Amino acid sequence: MRKQRTGRFLFSLEYLLALNLFYFVFYAIDAAILFNKLLPESLYGVLRMVASGSIGIVIGAALITATIYSEREAKTDDTMRYTFFLMSLVLLLSFFGVFENFTISTETVLKITLCIFLAIIEMYNAKLFVTKYLELQRNENAILEMEVKSHEISENFKCRHCGEKFKSKSALTKHEAKCEMNPRNMQTLKKAV
């Protein structure tokens, strides 16, 4: 039972949302550190930390949101998807200090490989998120259509005299034969009285 719940969670939209939130936190910290380095020296202390943190949160949120949105729109234009992939890659490369002292070494190659890997994971995480979201929307639409059809069917088995609903045609026919509101049955009742 526990394995089933874990399995369902791993394939759920909530799990993918959690992964995106972790990426958001990472990019927010990454961008905050980058902007802390780039802000003017005249901005110092707590104000510098607040400014870089705020910019980091905005950049992190924008990057994750734009990556997901670009994945959703990728059917018409792949340029957006790869633009945000490159933006993520550059942000990661700057976070790992690849641009600061660029020398070809094992460590630099490892950092670049890791950054490419993380940017690809983010891109595919966005793709999975959009795929799962659209799948859930299709399922919800299918359920809604079934409910509408079910309502239409129950409307088809409604007594035309009193409005009572029935689950089948035979139940409706039996009821109508005995329905007190049926004019034919009203005449029979009057004769009996």
C-alpha positions as CSV (number, residue, x, y, z in Angstrom):
1,M,0.0,0.0,0.0
2,R,2.8,2.4,0.9
3,K,4.7,1.5,-2.2
4,Q,1.7,2.3,-4.3
5,R,1.3,5.7,-2.7
6,T,5.0,6.5,-3.2
7,G,4.7,5.4,-6.8
8,R,1.7,7.5,-7.4
9,F,3.4,10.5,-5.8
10,L,6.5,10.1,-8.0
11,F,4.3,10.3,-11.1
12,S,2.1,13.1,-9.8
13,L,1.9,16.8,-10.7
14,E,2.7,17.6,-7.0
15,Y,6.1,15.9,-7.2
16,L,7.0,17.7,-10.4
17,L,5.9,21.0,-8.7
18,A,8.1,20.3,-5.7
19,L,11.1,19.7,-8.1
20,N,10.3,23.0,-9.8
21,L,10.2,24.7,-6.4
22,F,13.6,23.3,-5.5
23,Y,14.9,24.6,-8.7
24,F,13.3,28.0,-8.0
25,V,15.1,28.2,-4.6
26,F,18.4,27.2,-6.2
27,Y,18.1,29.8,-8.9
28,A,17.0,32.5,-6.4
29,I,20.1,31.8,-4.3
30,D,22.3,31.6,-7.5
31,A,21.0,34.9,-8.9
32,A,21.2,36.6,-5.4
33,I,24.9,35.6,-5.1
34,L,25.5,36.8,-8.7
35,F,23.8,40.2,-8.2
36,N,25.5,40.6,-4.8
37,K,28.8,40.6,-6.7
38,L,27.5,42.9,-9.4
39,L,25.7,45.6,-7.4
40,P,27.5,48.9,-7.0
41,E,29.8,49.3,-4.1
42,S,27.8,52.3,-2.9
43,L,25.1,49.8,-1.9
44,Y,26.3,48.0,1.1
45,G,25.2,46.0,4.2
46,V,21.6,44.9,4.7
47,L,20.4,47.0,1.8
48,R,22.8,45.2,-0.5
49,M,21.6,41.8,0.8
50,V,17.9,42.7,0.5
51,A,18.4,44.1,-3.1
52,S,20.4,41.0,-4.3
53,G,17.9,38.6,-2.5
54,S,14.9,40.3,-4.1
55,I,16.5,40.3,-7.5
56,G,17.4,36.6,-7.0
57,I,13.8,35.7,-6.1
58,V,12.5,37.6,-9.2
59,I,15.1,36.0,-11.5
60,G,14.6,32.5,-10.0
61,A,10.8,32.7,-10.3
62,A,10.9,34.2,-13.8
63,L,13.4,31.6,-15.0
64,I,11.3,28.7,-13.8
65,T,8.0,30.2,-15.0
66,A,9.4,31.1,-18.4
67,T,11.0,27.7,-18.8
68,I,7.6,26.0,-18.1
69,Y,5.7,28.4,-20.3
70,S,8.3,28.1,-23.1
71,E,7.9,24.3,-22.9
72,R,4.1,24.7,-23.2
73,E,4.5,26.9,-26.3
74,A,7.3,24.7,-27.8
75,K,4.8,23.2,-30.2
76,T,5.0,26.4,-32.3
77,D,8.4,27.7,-31.5
78,D,11.5,25.9,-30.1
79,T,13.5,29.1,-29.9
80,M,12.0,30.1,-26.6
81,R,12.7,26.7,-25.0
82,Y,16.4,26.9,-26.0
83,T,16.7,30.5,-25.1
84,F,15.7,29.7,-21.5
85,F,18.0,26.6,-21.6
86,L,20.9,28.9,-22.4
87,M,19.9,31.5,-19.8
88,S,19.8,28.7,-17.2
89,L,23.2,27.4,-18.4
90,V,24.8,30.9,-18.2
91,L,23.4,31.4,-14.7
92,L,24.7,28.0,-13.6
93,L,28.1,28.6,-15.2
94,S,28.4,32.0,-13.4
95,F,27.3,30.4,-10.1
96,F,30.1,27.8,-10.3
97,G,32.6,30.5,-11.2
98,V,33.5,29.1,-14.7
99,F,33.8,32.7,-16.1
100,E,36.0,34.0,-13.4
101,N,39.3,32.2,-13.9
102,F,38.7,30.3,-17.1
103,T,41.4,27.8,-17.6
104,I,41.0,24.4,-19.3
105,S,41.3,21.9,-16.5
106,T,39.6,18.8,-15.3
107,E,37.8,20.9,-12.7
108,T,36.5,23.4,-15.3
109,V,35.3,20.6,-17.6
110,L,33.6,18.9,-14.7
111,K,31.9,22.2,-13.8
112,I,30.7,22.8,-17.4
113,T,29.5,19.3,-17.6
114,L,27.6,19.6,-14.4
115,C,26.0,22.9,-15.5
116,I,24.9,21.5,-18.8
117,F,23.5,18.4,-17.0
118,L,21.5,20.6,-14.5
119,A,20.2,22.9,-17.3
120,I,19.0,19.8,-19.3
121,I,17.3,18.4,-16.2
122,E,15.5,21.7,-15.7
123,M,14.3,21.7,-19.3
124,Y,13.0,18.2,-19.1
125,N,11.5,18.7,-15.7
126,A,9.5,21.6,-17.3
127,K,8.5,19.3,-20.1
128,L,7.3,16.6,-17.7
129,F,5.4,19.2,-15.7
130,V,3.6,20.6,-18.8
131,T,2.9,17.0,-20.1
132,K,1.5,16.0,-16.7
133,Y,-0.6,19.2,-16.3
134,L,-2.1,18.8,-19.8
135,E,-2.8,15.1,-19.1
136,L,-4.7,16.1,-15.9
137,Q,-6.6,18.7,-17.8
138,R,-7.6,16.1,-20.4
139,N,-8.7,13.8,-17.7
140,E,-10.8,16.5,-16.0
141,N,-12.4,17.4,-19.3
142,A,-13.2,13.8,-19.9
143,I,-14.8,13.4,-16.5
144,L,-16.8,16.6,-17.1
145,E,-18.0,15.3,-20.4
146,M,-19.0,12.0,-18.8
147,E,-20.9,13.9,-16.1
148,V,-22.7,16.0,-18.7
149,K,-23.6,12.9,-20.7
150,S,-24.8,11.1,-17.6
151,H,-27.0,14.2,-16.8
152,E,-28.3,14.1,-20.4
153,I,-29.1,10.4,-20.1
154,S,-30.9,10.9,-16.8
155,E,-32.9,13.8,-18.4
156,N,-33.9,11.3,-21.1
157,F,-35.5,9.1,-18.5
158,K,-37.6,11.8,-16.9
159,C,-41.4,11.4,-16.5
160,R,-43.1,13.9,-18.8
161,H,-46.0,14.2,-16.4
162,C,-44.4,14.7,-13.0
163,G,-40.7,15.3,-13.8
164,E,-39.4,12.4,-11.7
165,K,-36.1,10.9,-13.0
166,F,-35.4,7.2,-13.6
167,K,-32.2,5.2,-14.3
168,S,-33.7,3.2,-17.1
169,K,-36.3,3.3,-19.9
170,S,-38.2,0.3,-18.4
171,A,-38.4,2.0,-15.0
172,L,-39.8,5.1,-16.6
173,T,-42.3,3.2,-18.7
174,K,-43.6,1.4,-15.5
175,H,-43.9,4.6,-13.6
176,E,-45.7,6.4,-16.4
177,A,-48.3,3.7,-16.6
178,K,-49.1,4.3,-12.9
179,C,-48.2,8.1,-12.6
180,E,-50.9,10.0,-10.9
181,M,-50.2,13.1,-13.0
182,N,-50.7,11.1,-16.2
183,P,-54.0,12.4,-17.7
184,R,-55.0,8.9,-18.7
185,N,-54.6,7.7,-15.1
186,M,-56.4,10.8,-13.8
187,Q,-59.5,9.8,-15.8
188,T,-59.3,6.3,-14.3
189,L,-59.0,7.7,-10.8
190,K,-62.1,10.0,-11.3
191,K,-64.2,7.1,-12.6
192,A,-63.2,5.0,-9.5
193,V,-64.3,7.8,-7.2
